[in-house]
Amino acid sequence: MAGLLALAIALMLVLNLAVFVLIQRTVAFNDTVEEAEQVRLVSREVLTRLVDAETGQRGFLLTARPGYLSIHDEAIQKLPDLMQELGGLTVGDPDLGPRVERVRELSDQRLAVMERTIVMARMGRLDDAVAVLRRGEGQVLMDAMRTEIATIDEIQATRLQFRTRQSEWAGNITVVANALGGALILVLAGASAWLIRRYVIEVQAGRDALDRLNAGLEHQVLDRTFELTIARDRAEAMLREVNHRVGNSLQLVSSFMSLQLRHLVDEGARAALKESQARIEAVAHVHRRLYTSGDMTSVAMDEYLEGLIGELSQSLCPNEGGCSIHLEATPMRVSTDQAVSLGVVVTELVTNAVKYAYEPGKPGQIRVSLVQDPNGRAILTVEDDGPGMGDGAVKGTGLGGKIISAMASGLRSAVEFDRAHRGVRARLAFDL
């Protein structure tokens, strides 16, 4: 009997130790999850800041408007702090440390390329700056950074899976220990009523302790959930405010242009201002699509083009019996960067067709189509039935052609013209 009692006591100690170890592992697991999530958030914030800086840089290069530089400067302002925080989270980590250092190097290189092009543009070397942009150096660096950040996410996910398996194993061990303890209590219950009473008291005390521990853990989980909910709500509110301000800013710029148009007499100046307004409206249309949809990473291109063509028709072909714009678009989704580039390209090509294909007030059809070929590539076509390009000499200032080339370069493609077509047929193929 004394041996059974000693064995029971030993098993109960093992059970309590297993519960304590499980609690410690649970706390460690929660800390690991929180740290992994923080690493992911900071690394993605670094990438988002660079994308915003790149947007400001491109806007400045394409429009020469200093206002875009404020977007660039604001985006890179917090990058040093973010990189320092990311380095602190991964210090001493043999797997993540080199990855973070590589991200830091790529970030510095990308910022250097952007700064070089901005300096060129300020010195009046806009063509050289656009040429640097076309070479895709920045895109290669951004792709490499995305790869490194994806690798960091994969390493963290693998570690979490390993910790989860450890936690499950510890839980199984605790279940087995509970089962053995219960079986021993039943055996001792048949041997002595005194032992039954004593062991019942001990088991009840253990259950009370577990209940208190569970209650404490539940309280911690509730507190943490409440904090995360507040943080999420703040982030969503901030995002709504940012989107609202960006949309208002774009609308304000367009309204200023409309006011300026009313006071301009020179037709050349009015035409240039209308073209700039159409480009801004193309970007603003993408923003409205993103802001009013639940998906902030991609755009339904068929719906976007439908709205854009409607706006272009109202502004460029307002009179009945004049030019008309027709759209044929296959449903497909593209990234936000691709949507902005395509919107600007369509705006420029349609504007050129309205200006040069048909006489003012004369009827004429401009056709825009977006389809997907069997190889999975998207094909954008804009065509008219006008007199064509003639000797191929550039009409106007040539700025529209430069913008089209820059946007096509961002899609890793180029616009091709079908010389066999009676009018002008522009074709742009790009990967989805």
C-alpha positions in Angstrom: 0.0 0.0 0.0 2.8 2.4 0.9 4.4 1.6 -2.5 1.1 2.4 -4.3 0.8 5.6 -2.4 4.3 6.7 -3.2 3.7 5.8 -6.9 0.5 7.8 -6.8 2.3 10.8 -5.3 5.0 10.5 -7.9 2.5 10.4 -10.8 0.7 13.4 -9.4 3.9 15.3 -9.2 4.7 14.4 -12.8 1.2 15.5 -13.8 1.6 18.9 -12.1 5.0 19.3 -13.7 3.6 18.5 -17.1 0.8 21.1 -16.6 3.4 23.7 -15.6 5.6 22.8 -18.6 2.5 23.1 -20.9 1.7 26.5 -19.5 5.3 27.7 -20.1 5.2 26.3 -23.6 1.9 28.0 -24.3 3.3 31.4 -23.1 6.4 30.9 -25.2 4.3 29.9 -28.2 2.2 33.1 -27.8 5.3 35.2 -27.6 6.7 33.5 -30.7 3.5 34.1 -32.6 3.5 37.8 -31.6 7.1 38.3 -32.6 6.7 36.5 -35.9 3.6 38.7 -36.7 5.6 41.8 -35.8 8.4 40.8 -38.1 6.0 40.3 -40.9 4.2 43.6 -40.3 7.4 45.6 -40.2 8.9 43.9 -43.3 5.7 44.5 -45.3 5.6 48.1 -44.0 9.2 48.6 -45.4 8.0 47.3 -48.8 4.9 49.5 -48.7 7.0 52.6 -48.0 9.3 51.8 -50.9 6.4 51.3 -53.2 4.9 54.7 -52.1 8.3 56.3 -52.6 8.5 54.8 -56.1 5.0 56.1 -56.9 6.0 59.6 -55.9 9.3 59.4 -57.9 7.4 58.2 -61.1 4.8 60.9 -60.6 7.5 63.5 -60.4 9.3 62.2 -63.5 6.2 61.9 -65.6 4.5 65.2 -64.6 7.5 67.3 -63.3 5.1 68.3 -60.4 7.1 68.9 -57.1 4.0 67.8 -55.2 4.8 64.2 -56.0 8.1 64.6 -54.2 6.2 65.1 -50.9 4.8 61.6 -51.4 8.3 60.3 -52.0 9.8 62.2 -49.0 7.1 61.2 -46.6 7.4 57.5 -47.7 11.2 57.3 -47.0 11.1 59.4 -43.8 10.3 56.4 -41.5 12.3 53.8 -43.4 15.4 54.1 -41.1 13.3 53.6 -38.0 11.5 50.6 -39.6 14.8 49.0 -40.6 16.2 49.5 -37.1 13.1 47.9 -35.6 13.3 45.0 -38.0 17.0 44.6 -37.2 16.2 44.6 -33.4 13.5 41.9 -33.9 15.9 39.6 -35.7 19.2 40.4 -33.9 21.2 37.3 -33.3 18.9 35.2 -35.5 21.2 33.2 -37.9 18.3 32.7 -40.4 16.5 36.0 -40.4 19.5 38.3 -39.7 21.2 37.9 -43.1 17.8 38.2 -44.8 17.1 41.5 -43.0 20.6 42.8 -43.8 19.9 41.9 -47.5 16.6 43.8 -47.4 18.5 46.8 -45.9 21.0 46.7 -48.8 18.3 46.4 -51.5 16.4 49.3 -49.8 19.4 51.5 -49.9 20.2 50.6 -53.5 16.6 51.4 -54.5 16.6 54.7 -52.7 19.8 55.6 -54.5 18.4 54.8 -57.9 15.3 56.9 -57.1 17.4 59.8 -55.8 19.6 59.7 -58.9 16.6 60.0 -61.3 15.1 62.8 -59.2 18.4 64.8 -59.3 18.5 64.2 -63.1 15.0 65.5 -63.5 15.7 68.6 -61.4 18.8 69.3 -63.5 16.6 69.2 -66.6 17.8 65.8 -67.7 14.3 64.3 -67.8 15.0 62.0 -70.7 18.0 60.5 -68.9 15.9 60.0 -65.8 13.1 58.3 -67.8 15.7 56.1 -69.5 16.9 55.0 -66.1 13.3 54.2 -65.2 12.9 52.2 -68.5 15.9 50.1 -67.8 14.0 48.5 -64.9 16.8 48.7 -62.4 14.4 49.7 -59.7 12.0 47.0 -60.6 14.7 44.3 -60.4 15.6 45.6 -56.9 12.0 45.7 -55.8 11.5 42.1 -57.1 14.5 41.0 -55.1 13.2 42.7 -52.0 9.8 41.0 -52.4 11.6 37.7 -52.7 13.6 38.3 -49.5 10.5 39.3 -47.6 8.6 36.3 -48.9 11.6 34.1 -47.6 11.3 35.8 -44.2 7.6 35.0 -44.1 8.3 31.4 -45.1 11.0 31.0 -42.3 8.6 32.4 -39.7 5.8 30.1 -40.9 8.0 27.0 -40.7 9.0 28.0 -37.2 5.4 28.4 -36.1 4.5 25.0 -37.5 7.4 23.4 -35.5 6.3 25.2 -32.3 2.7 24.1 -33.0 3.7 20.5 -33.2 5.7 20.8 -30.0 2.7 22.3 -28.3 0.4 19.5 -29.5 2.9 16.9 -28.4 3.1 18.5 -24.9 -0.7 18.5 -24.8 -0.8 14.8 -25.6 1.7 14.0 -22.9 -0.5 15.9 -20.4 -3.5 13.9 -21.5 -1.7 10.7 -21.0 -0.5 11.8 -17.6 -4.0 12.7 -16.6 -5.3 9.3 -17.7 -2.6 7.4 -15.7 -3.3 9.5 -12.7 -7.1 8.9 -12.9 -6.5 5.1 -13.4 -4.2 5.0 -10.3 -6.8 6.9 -8.2 -9.5 4.3 -9.2 -7.2 1.5 -8.1 -6.4 3.1 -4.8 -10.1 3.9 -4.3 -10.9 0.2 -4.1 -8.1 -0.4 -1.6 -8.8 2.2 1.0 -11.6 4.7 1.7 -9.1 7.0 3.5 -6.9 7.1 0.4 -10.0 7.7 -1.8 -10.9 10.7 0.3 -7.4 12.0 0.3 -6.9 11.5 -3.4 -10.3 13.1 -4.2 -9.2 16.2 -2.2 -5.9 16.4 -4.1 -7.6 15.9 -7.5 -10.1 18.6 -6.6 -7.4 21.0 -5.5 -5.6 20.3 -8.8 -8.7 21.0 -10.8 -9.2 24.3 -8.9 -5.7 25.3 -9.7 -6.2 24.4 -13.4 -9.5 26.4 -13.4 -7.7 29.4 -12.0 -4.9 29.1 -14.5 -7.4 28.7 -17.3 -9.4 31.7 -16.1 -6.2 33.7 -16.0 -5.2 32.6 -19.5 -8.7 33.4 -20.8 -8.5 36.8 -19.3 -5.1 37.4 -21.0 -6.6 36.2 -24.3 -9.6 38.5 -24.0 -7.3 41.5 -23.1 -5.0 40.8 -26.0 -8.0 40.3 -28.4 -9.4 43.7 -27.3 -6.0 45.4 -27.9 -5.7 43.8 -31.3 -9.3 44.8 -32.2 -8.5 48.4 -31.2 -5.3 48.4 -33.3 -7.2 47.0 -36.3 -9.9 49.6 -36.0 -7.3 52.3 -35.8 -5.5 51.0 -38.9 -8.7 50.8 -40.8 -9.7 54.3 -39.8 -6.3 55.6 -40.8 -6.6 53.8 -44.2 -10.0 55.3 -44.8 -8.7 58.7 -43.9 -5.7 58.4 -46.2 -7.9 57.2 -49.1 -10.3 60.0 -48.5 -7.5 62.6 -48.5 -5.9 61.1 -51.7 -9.2 61.1 -53.5 -10.0 64.7 -52.4 -6.5 65.8 -53.5 -6.9 64.3 -57.0 -10.3 65.8 -57.3 -9.0 69.2 -56.1 -6.2 69.1 -58.7 -8.8 68.3 -61.4 -11.1 71.0 -60.3 -8.2 73.6 -60.3 -7.5 72.6 -63.9 -11.2 73.0 -64.8 -11.1 76.5 -63.3 -7.9 77.3 -65.2 -9.5 76.1 -68.4 -12.2 78.7 -68.1 -9.7 81.5 -68.1 -7.4 80.3 -70.9 -7.8 81.6 -74.4 -4.9 79.9 -76.1 -6.2 76.7 -77.7 -2.8 75.0 -77.4 -2.7 75.7 -73.7 -6.3 74.5 -73.2 -5.6 71.3 -75.1 -2.4 70.6 -73.0 -4.3 71.3 -69.8 -7.2 69.0 -70.8 -4.7 66.2 -71.5 -3.1 66.6 -68.1 -6.6 66.6 -66.5 -7.4 63.3 -68.4 -4.2 61.7 -67.0 -5.1 62.7 -63.5 -8.6 61.4 -63.9 -7.2 58.1 -65.1 -5.2 57.7 -61.9 -8.1 59.0 -59.8 -10.4 56.4 -61.3 -8.1 53.6 -60.2 -8.0 55.1 -56.7 -11.8 55.2 -56.6 -12.0 51.6 -57.7 -9.6 50.5 -54.9 -11.2 52.7 -52.3 -14.8 51.4 -52.9 -13.9 47.7 -53.2 -12.9 45.2 -50.6 -9.7 44.2 -52.5 -6.8 46.7 -52.2 -4.3 44.6 -54.2 -6.0 44.1 -57.6 -8.5 45.9 -59.9 -11.2 44.4 -62.1 -9.9 45.8 -65.4 -13.1 45.4 -67.4 -15.1 47.4 -64.9 -12.3 50.0 -64.6 -12.1 50.5 -68.3 -15.9 50.8 -68.6 -15.9 53.7 -66.1 -12.8 55.3 -67.7 -14.2 55.1 -71.2 -17.4 56.7 -70.0 -15.5 59.6 -68.5 -13.4 60.0 -71.7 -16.5 60.0 -73.8 -18.1 62.8 -71.8 -15.0 64.9 -71.9 -13.6 64.2 -75.4 -16.7 63.3 -77.4 -19.6 65.2 -75.8 -21.5 66.1 -79.0 -23.9 63.7 -80.7 -22.9 63.0 -84.3 -19.2 63.4 -83.5 -16.6 60.8 -82.4 -17.6 57.8 -80.3 -15.6 55.4 -78.2 -16.5 51.7 -78.0 -15.1 49.2 -75.5 -14.8 45.4 -75.6 -13.1 44.0 -72.4 -12.8 40.5 -71.1 -13.3 40.2 -67.3 -9.8 40.0 -65.7 -8.0 41.3 -62.7 -4.6 43.1 -62.7 -2.4 44.5 -60.0 -2.9 48.2 -58.9 0.4 49.2 -60.6 -0.7 47.6 -63.9 -4.1 49.2 -63.7 -2.6 52.7 -63.3 -0.2 52.2 -66.2 -3.0 50.8 -68.5 -5.3 53.6 -67.6 -2.7 56.2 -68.5 -1.9 54.4 -71.8 -5.6 54.1 -72.8 -6.2 57.8 -71.9 -3.2 58.9 -74.0 -4.1 56.7 -77.1 -7.8 57.7 -77.0 -6.9 61.4 -76.7 -4.5 61.1 -79.6 -7.2 59.4 -81.7 -9.7 62.2 -80.9 -7.2 64.9 -81.8 -5.8 63.5 -85.0 -8.0 60.8 -86.4 -11.2 62.8 -87.2 -12.0 66.4 -88.0 -13.7 68.2 -85.1 -17.5 67.5 -85.1 -17.1 64.8 -87.7 -18.4 61.2 -86.9 -15.8 58.6 -86.2 -15.4 55.5 -84.1 -12.5 54.8 -81.7 -12.3 51.1 -80.5 -10.7 49.9 -77.3 -10.4 46.2 -76.5 -8.8 44.2 -73.8 -8.7 40.4 -74.2 -6.6 37.4 -73.0 -4.7 35.2 -75.5 -4.3 31.4 -75.2 -0.9 31.9 -73.6 -2.3 33.8 -70.7 -1.1 37.3 -71.8 -3.4 40.3 -71.9 -3.7 42.2 -75.2 -4.8 45.9 -75.2 -5.7 47.4 -78.6 -6.8 51.0 -79.4 -7.6 51.7 -83.0 -9.4 54.2 -85.2 -10.3 54.6 -88.9 -8.6 58.0 -89.5 -5.8 58.9 -92.0 -3.2 56.9 -90.0 0.3 58.0 -89.0 1.5 59.0 -92.5 5.2 59.3 -92.5 5.4 58.2 -88.9 6.5 61.7 -87.7 5.4 62.5 -84.1 2.5 65.0 -83.9 2.3 67.5 -81.1 4.9 67.9 -78.4 5.7 64.2 -78.2 5.0 64.2 -74.4 2.2 61.7 -74.8 4.4 59.3 -76.6 7.0 59.5 -73.9 4.3 58.8 -71.3 3.0 55.9 -73.2 6.5 54.4 -73.5 7.2 54.9 -69.8 3.9 53.3 -68.8 4.5 50.4 -71.2 8.0 49.9 -69.8 6.5 49.6 -66.3 4.4 46.7 -67.7 7.7 45.2 -69.2 6.3 45.7 -72.7 6.1 48.2 -75.5 3.4 49.6 -77.7 3.4 48.4 -81.3 1.6 50.0 -84.2 0.0 48.0 -87.1 1.2 49.8 -90.3 -1.2 47.6 -92.4 -4.3 49.1 -90.7 -6.0 51.9 -92.6 -6.0 54.2 -89.6 -3.9 53.8 -86.4 -3.9 50.6 -84.4 -1.8 50.5 -81.3 -1.3 47.1 -79.5 0.2 46.4 -76.1 0.7 42.9 -74.8 1.7 42.2 -71.2 1.8 39.4 -68.6 -0.9 39.2 -66.0 
